[in-house]
Amino acid sequence: MFLYLDDIKKMKKVSIIFIILSVYFPLEIIGQENILAKEDAVSIALENNYGIKMAKNRAEIAKNNKSVLNSGYLPTLTGNAGANYNDLINSTTEYPGQFETDGTPRADIVIRDAESQTYNAGIAINYTLFDGLGRFYNYKRLKEQHALSELQARETIENTVIQLFSVYYEVARLEENKKVLEQALKISKQRITREEYGFEYGQSTKLDVLNAQVDVTNDSINVMTTKQSLYNAKRDLNVVLNQDLNAFYMVDTLIQFLPKLQLEEYIKKAQENNINLLIVNKGLKINDYDIKVNKSGYLPTVGLTGSYGWNLNQSAPSSFIPGQVFPGTNRTSDNIALGASLSWNLFDGGGTTVRVKNAKIAQQNQALLEKQITLEVNRDIENALGIYENRLRIFKIQEQNVITNQNNFERSKEQFQLGRITSIEFRQAQINLLNAQTNKNLAKYDAKLSELQLLQLTGQLLNVPF
């Protein structure tokens, strides 16, 4: 257990709350953990994240839609076949008032259990030779929609990467904070031992011992709280990675920032690479093709047709000549037909005109949206750059602040061991160092996350090493 009960047993007096927390809230539930590198985390997310999987599926659907099989350029071929069978055909032919040459009445002709069969088969082909260029522009429109779906998939990937690193860096921050807090707890434990020995030899008061015990308890609670937050953050990371919730990893706490000149180059090309601008520009092209598709309704449609048919007719016996029964016949026929058609909707009640007007209005809205998105992107880049530069300066200040407080703590520690300052003054120096270290950790990851958000706005998030 992280409260080191073996050390506590050596103490003569320990606060009750400290023992209770140690027994009932053991947080060291994880054994040896593997290091999850940033690149590996991105690879796992790209492979397993549900949102990315769905975006890729939508792109695959759009890819299928832009296939030539969905373009209308290929002919349609239809086959048909049929068969009819008639059984137990019975007929009686009478000749009332008719007589044979010998004067006897003409006998009836009776046919029993006759049968007939007919068979047919055929194929028909239809091909639209010209449809006012509607399918031509629709095919181009489907290609643009596929490109749009790929851009939307990229947008999902970029958002997922930002989400991933917001959680990843939170895990890294808590990992570093945990180490800082554990070091503070270790120092507090050493101090309580010192105070107790000093109390035995009359160099410390009971109040010094109690203050040291309170500080140990507070430091222990801080460690436990941070560990619990760390485990929660790791579960959040596993959700983004679509991993087992309890598959905990250590993360890489090393941070590198891109050179300023490189960022400036990315910002200059942001108009060409920003995902929101690329999506809205693709929407403009789609709207343009929508207008052309609707205009095709003004033009005629020319089509070609062809067919081949085969028929077999097996007729039943019948009577045609008085007194005679003709047996059934078999008749086979086939035929080939070719044709052309022209259809021109000279007036459709104004439906085509309305659709063209609406498509033009939609294009105007898309153009207005492009201007709005461009303005917003420029604003967001300026804001993101300012935030990033400010957080980077804060991080550098916090780094220097840690050095200052570390030196102050070391000198205070020496003075405390020599008995020249009180335990309260020593504790204050310890708290100042602790705050400086945790603030530095927060500033470091805030600055890096701001850099990633700036890279996303410039369209370069997926083109740089993490």
N, C-alpha and C positions, 0 to 999 in steps of 0.2 A: 504494500500500500504506500501511496506517495507521501504519507505523513511520517514515514520512518519510525515505526513503533519501537524498534530496537533502541533508537536514540531516546525516545520518550521514556522508556523504562529506566534509563540512567538518570533521568531527572527526578528530583525529589518531589516537586510539586508541579502539577500540570492542570490547566483549567479543565473543568468537566466538559464544557462545550467542545473543546478541542478533541477529547477522546470520543465523544458521541459522533462527531462529524467523521472522525477517522474510521469508526466501526461501521456506521450505517450508510456512508456515501463513498464507497470505494470506486474511484474513477479509472484506475489503471486496468482497464478491461481489454486493452489491446496489446498483443505481443509485438513481435518484430514486424515493422511495416516496410513495404517497398517504396522506393522513390518513384513518383509519377512525374516525369519530365513534362514540360509545357507542350513540346511537340507531340508527345504521346497522348496527352490529354486531348489535343485538337484532333488527332487522328481517330481516337476512340469516339469522340463526339460526332465527327463527320460520318463515321460508320454506323453508329447506333442511335443517335438522337432521333426521337420520333418526329419532331417537327421537320428535320432535314429529310427524313425518309419520305414524308408526305409531300414535301416540295419536289423531291426528285420524281415521285410518281406523277405529280401534276405535269412536270416537264415531259415525262415519257408519254403521257396522254396527248399533249400538244404535238409531240414528235410524230405520233401515229396519225394525228389529224392532218398534218401537212404532207403526208405521203401521197404519191401519185394515185394510190388506190382510193383516195378520198377527194380527188381533184375534179372529177367529172370529165376528164380527158379520155378515159377508156370507154369502149362501147359496152352495152349490156347485151347479154346473150341469154335467151330464154328457151328452155326445152319443155315440150309438152307431149303427152302420150295418153291414149285412152283405149278402152276395150268395152264392147257390149256383147253380151251373150243372152240369147233368147231361146228357151227350151219349152218343150210341150206345147208347140204351136198347133192348134187344131182349127181346121176350117172346113166348111161345107158349102159347096157351090150348087145352087139349085137353078133349074131352067123351067120355070113355070110357063105353061102354054106352048112348050116346044116339044116336037116329036121327031123321032128317028124317021128314016126313009120308009121303014116298014110300018109306020103309023103308031108305033109304041111311044109312050112318053119318054122324054130324054131323062136318063138316070142322073141322080145327083153325084157330084164328085166330092168325096170325103177324104181329107188329108189329116192324119193323126200323128202326134208326137214328132212334128217337124222341128227343126232348130235353125237359127241363123246367128252369124257372128260378124262383128265388125271390129277392125283394129285401125288405129291411126297413131302417127308419131310425127313430130316436127320440131324444128328449131327456128327461132326468130332472132335477128340481130338488129339493134338500133344504135345509131351513132349520131350524136349532135355535132354537126360540122361547124356551126357558128351559132353562138347564143348572145350576140351583142357584146362579146368580150367579158361577160359576167364571170365565167369560170376562170378566165385568165387572171383577172384581178382578185378573185376569191382565193385562188391558189397562192398568189403572192401574199394576200392577207393572212392565210394560214401559216405561211413561213414566218411572217413577222410575229404572229401570236406564239409560235414556238420559241422564237428568240426572246419574246417578252417573258415567257414562262421560265426560261433559263435565267434571265435577269432576276425574276422573283425568287427563284431557288437560291441564287447568289445572295440576295437580300436576306433570306432566311438564314443562310449559313453565316453571314456577317453578324446578324443579331444574336445567333446562337454562340458564336465565338466571344462576343462581348459579354453575354450572359455567363459563359463558361469562365472567363477570366475574372469577372466580378466575384464569382464564388471561389475560384482558385486562389486569387490574391487574398481573399478574406481568410481562407484556410492558412495561407502562408503567414499572414499578419498574426493570426491567433497562435500559430506555431511559435513564432518568435516571441510573442508576448508571454506565452507559457514558459519559455526558457528564462525570460527575464524575471518573471514572478517566482519561478522555482529557485532562482538564484537569490532573490530577496528573502524567500522563506528560509533558505539555508543560512543566510547571514543572520536572520532573526533567531534561528535556533542556536547558533553559536553565541549570540548575545545573551540569550536566556541562561545558557550554561555559565557564561561569564558572570552574569548578575547573581546567580545562585551561589557560585563559589565566593563572590565578593561579599554576599550577605553572610555567609558562614564565618568569614574572617573579618567582618565588621567594616568592610570597605564600601558596601552598598546598603541601601535601605530596602525595607519590604516593598515600598512603593516602586522602586526601580525594578524589582522582580515582577511585580504585578503588571507594570507597564510593558515589560518584555513579553509576558505571557499574552497580554492583549494583542500585541503586535504580531506574535506568532499565529494567534487565532485568526486575526484579520488577513494575514498573508496566506494562511491555509485556505480560507474561504475564497480569496481571490483566485488562487490556483485552481480550486475545484470549479468555480464558476467559469473560468476561462476554458478549462478542459471540456466542460459540458457544451459550451458554445462552439468549441472546436469540433466536437463530435457531431453536433447538429450541422455545422457548415460542411463537414465531410459528407454527410448524408445528402445535403443539397447538391454537392458536387456529383455524387453518384446518380442523382436524378437526371442531371444534365447529360451525364455520360451514359445513362441507361445501364447502370451496373447494379450489382447487388448492393443494397443499402448499407450493409455492414462490411463491405470490402473497403476498409480504410487504407489510405495511402499517406505517406509523407509527400510533401510537395517541394518544389525547387524554390528557394527563397532568394536566389540570385537575380538581381534586376539590372538590365542594361538599357540605357536610353539611346535613341537614335540621334545622330549628329544634327545640329540645327540646320546646316546647309541641305541635308537630305530632306528634312521636313519642308523646307521652303520650296524645294523643287516639286514635292508632292502637292503642295498647296497651289502652285502655279498651274498644275494640270488637273485640278479638282473638277473644273467644268467638263472635262472630257471623261472623267472616270467615276464621278459620284453616282451611286446606284440610283438614287431618286431621280436625278436628271436623265439618266439613261432610260429609265422606265417611262418617264413622261414623254421623252422624245420618241420612243417606240410606239407609244399610244398615238402620237401625231401621225405617224406613218400608217397605222391601222385605220385611223379615221379617214385618211386620204383615200385608201383603198375602198372603204365603205361607200364613199361618194361615187367612185367609179363603178362599183358593183351595182349600186342602185340605178345609175344612169344607163346601164345595159338594158333596162326595161324599155327604153325608147327604141331599140333596134330590133330587127326581126330575128327569128330563129330558123335555121336551116338544118334539116336532119336527113339522114339516109337510113333506109330500112332494107332488110333482106330476110327471106324465109325459105325453108325447104320443108315440104310435107310429104308424107307417105300414108296411103290408105289401103286397107284390105277389107273387102265386103264379101262375106260368104252368106248368100241368101238361102232362104228355105224353099222347098218345092212349091210350085204354084200351078194353077190351071189357066190357060189362055185360049186354047182351042177346045171347043166342045168335045168332051169325052176323052181328053188327053191331059195327063199330068206331066208338067215339065219338072225335071229335077233341079235342085238348087245350083246356083252358079257362084264361081269365085272371081271377083273383080279386084285387080290391083292397080293402083295409080300413084304417081308421085309428081311433084311439081316444084319448080324454083321460081321465086318472085323477087324482084328488085324494085325499089321505089325511092322517091325523094319527096320531102315535104317542106313547105315554107309556111311559117306562122308569124304573123305580125300583129301585135296588139296595138291597133291604131289609137285606141282610146280606152283606158282602163278605169275611167271615172276619176282620174286625178291621183290615184294611189301612188304611182311612180314619182310624180312631181312632189308630193308631200314627203315621201321617203328621202328624196334627194335634198330637199330643203332642210329636213331634220338632221340629215348626216352632215350638212354644211354647218349647222348650228353647233352640233356636237364637236366638230373640228375647231370651231372658234373657241368653245369652252376649253378644249384641250390646249389650245395656244395660250389662253389666259392662265391656265393652270401651270404651264411651262414657265411663264414669267414669274408667277407667284413662287413656285418651287425654287427657281433660280435665286430669287431674292432671299428666300428663307435659308437656302444652302449657304449663300455668302455670309449671311448673319451668323449661322451656326458655326461656320468655320472660324470666323473672327472671334466668336465667344469661346469656342473650344480652344483656340490658340491662346487666348488670354488666360483661360483657366489653367491650361497646361503649364504655361510659363510661370504663372503665379505659384502653382503647386510645386513646381520644380525648385523655385527659389525658396519656398517654405521648407522643402526637404533638405536643401543644403544648409539652411539656417539651423534646422533641427539636428543635423549631423554635427555641426559645430557646438550646438547646445549640449549634446551628449558628451562630447569631449570635455567641455567646461564642467559639467556636473560630475563627470567621472573623476576629474582631478579634484574637485571640491570634496567628493565623497572619500577619496583616498586620504586626503589631508584630515578630514573630519574623523576618519577611522583611526588614524594615528593619534590625533588629539584625544579621542575617546579612550583609547587604550592607555594613554598616559594620564587619564583622569582630568584633563584640562577642560573638557566640555561635558555637558550633561547628556544623558541618554536621549532626552527629548531633542536636543540639538542634533545628535547623531541620527536619530530617526528621521528628522526633517531632511537631512542631507540624503538619506537613503530614499525617501519618498520623492525628492526632487530628481534624483537620478532615475528612479523608476518611471516617473512621468515623462522625463525627457526621452527615455528609450522607447516607451510605447508610443509617444507622439511622433518620434522619428519613423517608427514602423508604419504608423498610419499615413504619414506624409509620403513615404516612399511608394506605397501601393496606390495611394490616391493619384500621385503624379503619373505612375505607369498606366493606370486605367484611363486617365485623361489623355495620355498619348495615344492609346489604342482607339479611343473615341474620335480623336482628331484624324487618325489614319483611316477610320471608317468613313468619315466625311469626305476625305480626299480620294476614296476609292482604292486605297492601297493596303487595307487591312490584311488581305489574304496574300499579299506579295512580299511581306517582310518576315524575317525570322522572329519567333516569339522569345 
